[in-house]
Amino acid sequence: MELKMKYHYSYFIYPYIIKENSYNKYIQNLLKNEKCTPKFFEREKDLSIYKYFLPTMRDYMFKSFNIGKLNNTYRSRLDEKLRENVFKSSPCAIFEYNIGLDAQAKTAGEDGIFFKIHKMEILCFKTGICFLLLKTSIEDTDKFSDLLNFNVKFRDINSEVSNDGYNNIRIQTSTFGDIKKLSEIIREITGSMDEAKKIDVDINRFLTYSYVCIDQEYWNESKQFSEIEKEYFKFANVLNSEFNSSFNNERLKTVNFGKYIKLGVSSSGINLITSSISTVNYTNLPFEFENEYLYTYICLLYQKLYFKKILNDFDKPIRQVKARKEFVEFTNDVWVHEITAVDNGTLLSTEIKEVLELKKLYETAKEQYDVTYKNFKMKNSDILNRAVLVLLAASIVTNVVNFINLYKLK
């Protein structure tokens, strides 16, 4: 059975790490890059995001809400140095990469799939952990199988292992020229992947964050979800349309946002499937999914990468003192705070945290913090004891010398 789609899009998320001592310079370069535009959030324009995020996490993720209160004319006149300082000091800085008009593309072959790259976004945290986001959609087809195959192909376009993906995807506009050019632009933005490799980030594959609303003909009151469940598992696990083996869903969490909304949360990404039985499912829902829920996912991905990064720092004696200080700050600024009070957002956050094993990572980091702190105290105590012994010995020597001198005088 070939499912038909009402509406869809796919985000591809690429994590990368900037060295902390190079972070300010990196932000400065983005601000000077003519293709990069700082993204300012405004309460009126971005009200749904403003209301969704609780104050602490909203200030952490979207500090520009405070700048956004300025009118556009005044904001555009912000002194370059002031703007640079604002973005360098923000816990999180977000940029839009200008790709011109939507970049249309096509997979190879007569029966290839046209697709568009609608936007690119760069999101960086002051710890040096960054994410590149690409929004895409396929064109001239309503086949669900085409979306499955596209997601599988596109997520590997930046692979260092194999360039086979270049033979399957062709960009047909002057914006990028071809998919190889797009990959080059991605590398220009992300720079060296050495830091990412240190904490075992998969640099060869994008995370997939995809939305699809299928025609209600296939999922409604009389046709149950069980009839399309196999296709859902392909979608949620980012598998091609021909996949016919048994599914290993041990690491897949299915979150229900309602009778006709299911999200598959896995280590490969988050993928939402819904039915057009309700207009809300292809009007309001896709907007929420690529705003509130997308930033929720990014925030939790950031936490995972941060714990891996801090564990790597704890392994280096020269970094341990600074790492302990940063870990305490992160715990107070991020870890102890809820992202949202919205029911669906809280439910999604809980499932993402479990899949990403955030609690386990935090506990491991906390153990390393305790161990290094204990060693630090023992080392300092040992140094202090040695200093006391040296002072005591010096005092004894001085007293003996004084006693001898006194004896001679007598």
Secondary structure, 3 states (H helix, E strand, C coil): CCCEEEEEEEEEEEEEECCHHHHHHHHHHHHHCCCEEECCCCCCCCHHHHHHECHHHHHHHCCHHHHHCCCHHHHHCCCHHHHHHHHHHCCEEEEEECCCCCEEEEECCCCCCEEEEEEEEEEEECCCEEEEEEEEEEECCCEHHHHHHHHHHHCCCCCCCCCHHHHHEEECCCCCCCHHHHHHHHHHHHCCCHHHHHCCCCCCCCEEEEEEEECHHHCCCCCCHHHCHHHHHHHHCCCCCCCCCCCCCCCCEEEEEECCEEEEEECCEEEEEEECCCHHHHCHHHHHHCCHHHHHHHHHHHHHHHHHHHHHHHCCHHHHHHHHHHHHHHHHHHHCCCCECCHHHHHHHHHHHHHHCHHHHHHHHHHHHHHHHHHHHHHHHHHHHHHHHHHHHHHHHHHHHHHHHHHHHC
